[in-house]
Amino acid sequence: MDIGPILRAMKHSKVRFGVIVAEIALTLAIGLNCGVMIVKARADMAQPSGFDDAQLLRVVSRPFDPAFAEKEYVKQVARDDQRVIESVAGVEAATNTRFLPWQGGGSSQTLRVLGAKSGDLRTQIYPADENTLKVLGSRLIAGKWFSREEVEQDIERIDRLVSANRPTNESGRVLEPLNQDIVISRRLAQDAFGVDVPLGKLFEDETGDTYRVV
């Protein structure tokens, strides 16, 4: 290939040549950056989730009847639906929760170790019943999970509290704090308490409600 004409053209049009070089450099930079992002995303996706992803199935129920406006009716239908799903051949367990691995759900909450003056931690909070851990295919490192009786009692207790007008002080903290038992991840345990097994440790939120690690 005769590059003489090309070099002479470049010499006579330095501005155009500079623009072309800049475009090539920018394209290479964008391509390299995209490649780095793809490699990082693949590495993140390859990490074990801790859940039995291949065996999880999500079923969505959408209310259509006016009766669903009644809270107790909704609870009863949800329990009936769960029992039906559990009776299907091949189903090991079913749970009713807003926790959807990799898809969000739950509520974002700021918690702090009880008594600490700083160190707020932003974390997700998900409702769970006695079957949630089994459905996810996860295991406890230590402590205990929730029984059906505990789940029912907590649902009733929280419903009563939420439906009432909770009195607060001048700083917005409730006068009668609610305490809930919770199960947390090892990562949150390490970030908050510096240990893998912080059984009995307490968090509090900005309203003054507390959460006990079980």
Secondary structure per residue as TSV (DSSP state, phi and psi in degrees):
chain	resnum	aa	ss	phi	psi
A	1	M	-	360.0	129.8
A	2	D	-	-84.3	109.7
A	3	I	-	-94.1	-1.9
A	4	G	H	-55.5	-52.4
A	5	P	H	-59.3	-35.1
A	6	I	H	-65.8	-44.8
A	7	L	H	-64.6	-39.8
A	8	R	H	-65.8	-38.1
A	9	A	H	-65.3	-39.3
A	10	M	H	-64.4	-36.6
A	11	K	H	-67.5	-36.3
A	12	H	H	-82.9	-16.8
A	13	S	-	-133.3	70.6
A	14	K	H	-67.3	-34.8
A	15	V	H	-64.9	-47.0
A	16	R	H	-62.0	-41.4
A	17	F	H	-61.9	-42.3
A	18	G	H	-62.5	-39.4
A	19	V	H	-64.0	-42.7
A	20	I	H	-62.8	-43.4
A	21	V	H	-62.5	-41.7
A	22	A	H	-64.3	-40.2
A	23	E	H	-63.7	-41.6
A	24	I	H	-64.6	-43.4
A	25	A	H	-63.2	-41.7
A	26	L	H	-65.2	-41.2
A	27	T	H	-62.6	-42.6
A	28	L	H	-64.7	-39.7
A	29	A	H	-64.4	-43.8
A	30	I	H	-64.0	-44.3
A	31	G	H	-61.7	-42.0
A	32	L	H	-65.1	-42.7
A	33	N	H	-62.9	-42.9
A	34	C	H	-61.9	-41.6
A	35	G	H	-61.5	-42.2
A	36	V	H	-63.1	-42.6
A	37	M	H	-63.6	-40.1
A	38	I	H	-65.8	-43.8
A	39	V	H	-62.2	-42.5
A	40	K	H	-65.3	-42.7
A	41	A	H	-63.3	-40.4
A	42	R	H	-64.6	-38.6
A	43	A	H	-65.7	-40.8
A	44	D	H	-64.1	-42.2
A	45	M	H	-69.1	-25.0
A	46	A	H	-80.0	-12.2
A	47	Q	S	-68.8	140.8
A	48	P	-	-62.7	135.2
A	49	S	-	-82.2	-23.7
A	50	G	S	88.5	-3.0
A	51	F	S	-115.0	156.7
A	52	D	-	-86.2	67.9
A	53	D	G	-53.6	-41.3
A	54	A	G	-67.3	-19.5
A	55	Q	G	-106.9	3.5
A	56	L	-	-89.8	136.8
A	57	L	-	-131.9	131.8
A	58	R	-	-102.8	131.8
A	59	V	-	-120.3	126.9
A	60	V	-	-109.7	130.3
A	61	S	-	-112.6	126.9
A	62	R	-	-113.5	119.0
A	63	P	-	-62.2	145.4
A	64	F	-	-136.6	-14.5
A	65	D	S	-103.4	144.2
A	66	P	G	-56.4	-23.7
A	67	A	G	-62.6	-21.9
A	68	F	G	-70.1	-5.8
A	69	A	G	-72.0	-19.2
A	70	E	S	-86.6	123.5
A	71	K	H	-60.3	-42.8
A	72	E	H	-65.8	-35.4
A	73	Y	H	-64.4	-42.1
A	74	V	H	-60.9	-44.5
A	75	K	H	-60.7	-43.3
A	76	Q	H	-65.5	-43.2
A	77	V	H	-63.3	-41.3
A	78	A	H	-61.9	-42.2
A	79	R	H	-64.8	-42.4
A	80	D	H	-63.4	-43.6
A	81	D	H	-61.8	-40.7
A	82	Q	H	-63.9	-41.2
A	83	R	H	-64.8	-38.5
A	84	V	H	-63.0	-44.8
A	85	I	H	-63.4	-40.4
A	86	E	H	-65.0	-24.9
A	87	S	T	-82.3	-9.7
A	88	V	S	-70.3	135.0
A	89	A	T	-58.6	132.5
A	90	G	T	95.3	-15.1
A	91	V	-	-82.7	120.5
A	92	E	-	-82.4	-36.8
A	93	A	-	-165.8	155.8
A	94	A	-	-135.8	146.6
A	95	T	-	-137.6	152.5
A	96	N	-	-110.4	104.9
A	97	T	-	-153.6	157.9
A	98	R	S	-90.1	1.3
A	99	F	-	-77.3	115.4
A	100	L	-	-122.7	107.6
A	101	P	T	-52.2	130.1
A	102	W	T	70.3	3.9
A	103	Q	S	-126.2	13.1
A	104	G	-	80.0	-150.2
A	105	G	-	96.0	173.1
A	106	G	S	74.6	-160.0
A	107	S	E	-133.5	141.7
A	108	S	E	-86.3	133.2
A	109	Q	E	-139.8	143.3
A	110	T	E	-99.7	122.0
A	111	L	E	-121.2	157.1
A	112	R	E	-140.1	144.6
A	113	V	E	-58.6	131.4
A	114	L	T	-56.1	127.5
A	115	G	T	92.0	-13.7
A	116	A	-	-76.7	147.6
A	117	K	S	-89.3	-17.2
A	118	S	S	-150.3	-175.4
A	119	G	-	93.4	38.0
A	120	D	-	-62.7	138.0
A	121	L	E	-121.9	126.2
A	122	R	E	-89.3	124.0
A	123	T	E	-144.9	163.5
A	124	Q	E	-90.6	144.8
A	125	I	E	-124.3	131.4
A	126	Y	-	-126.8	139.4
A	127	P	-	-71.9	148.5
A	128	A	-	-145.5	156.3
A	129	D	-	-121.2	-167.7
A	130	E	T	-67.4	-16.6
A	131	N	T	-103.1	-8.3
A	132	T	H	-58.1	-45.8
A	133	L	H	-63.2	-41.1
A	134	K	H	-66.5	-39.7
A	135	V	H	-62.3	-42.9
A	136	L	H	-70.2	-17.4
A	137	G	T	75.8	21.5
A	138	S	-	-98.1	173.9
A	139	R	-	-138.3	156.0
A	140	L	-	-83.8	136.6
A	141	I	S	-77.0	-38.5
A	142	A	S	-161.2	164.2
A	143	G	S	88.8	-154.9
A	144	K	-	-134.7	159.8
A	145	W	-	-99.7	-177.6
A	146	F	-	-93.7	140.2
A	147	S	-	-88.3	166.5
A	148	R	H	-61.6	-39.6
A	149	E	H	-63.0	-42.6
A	150	E	H	-64.1	-39.4
A	151	V	H	-62.4	-48.1
A	152	E	H	-62.1	-44.5
A	153	Q	H	-63.3	-40.7
A	154	D	H	-69.0	-38.7
A	155	I	H	-59.9	-48.0
A	156	E	H	-64.5	-43.2
A	157	R	H	-63.4	-45.3
A	158	I	H	-70.3	-38.0
A	159	D	H	-59.6	-44.3
A	160	R	H	-62.6	-41.4
A	161	L	H	-69.9	-42.7
A	162	V	H	-67.4	-37.2
A	163	S	H	-73.5	-17.7
A	164	A	S	-89.7	161.0
A	165	N	-	-87.5	101.9
A	166	R	-	-78.7	118.8
A	167	P	-	-69.2	143.6
A	168	T	B	-128.5	162.8
A	169	N	-	-89.3	-172.1
A	170	E	T	-64.3	-27.8
A	171	S	T	-87.8	2.2
A	172	G	S	87.5	6.9
A	173	R	-	-90.0	141.3
A	174	V	B	-68.7	145.8
A	175	L	S	-77.7	-28.4
A	176	E	S	-120.3	89.0
A	177	P	-	-63.0	146.6
A	178	L	-	-95.7	134.5
A	179	N	E	-110.7	130.7
A	180	Q	E	-123.8	141.7
A	181	D	E	-81.7	136.3
A	182	I	E	-134.8	156.5
A	183	V	-	-113.9	130.8
A	184	I	-	-121.4	165.1
A	185	S	-	-79.1	160.1
A	186	R	H	-61.9	-37.7
A	187	R	H	-63.3	-43.1
A	188	L	H	-66.0	-37.4
A	189	A	H	-61.0	-42.1
A	190	Q	H	-68.9	-43.2
A	191	D	H	-64.6	-38.9
A	192	A	H	-86.1	-43.3
A	193	F	H	-117.3	-11.3
A	194	G	S	76.7	13.7
A	195	V	S	-137.0	162.0
A	196	D	S	-80.9	-29.8
A	197	V	-	-126.4	85.4
A	198	P	-	-95.6	46.9
A	199	L	T	-59.1	133.6
A	200	G	T	87.3	-11.2
A	201	K	-	-68.9	155.3
A	202	L	E	-122.0	139.9
A	203	F	E	-106.8	163.4
A	204	E	E	-139.3	152.9
A	205	D	-	-104.7	-176.5
A	206	E	T	-69.4	-17.7
A	207	T	T	-88.5	-13.5
A	208	G	S	104.8	-5.9
A	209	D	-	-66.9	147.8
A	210	T	E	-118.3	158.7
A	211	Y	E	-137.1	122.8
A	212	R	E	-103.9	126.0
A	213	V	E	-75.8	119.0
A	214	V	-	-112.0	360.0
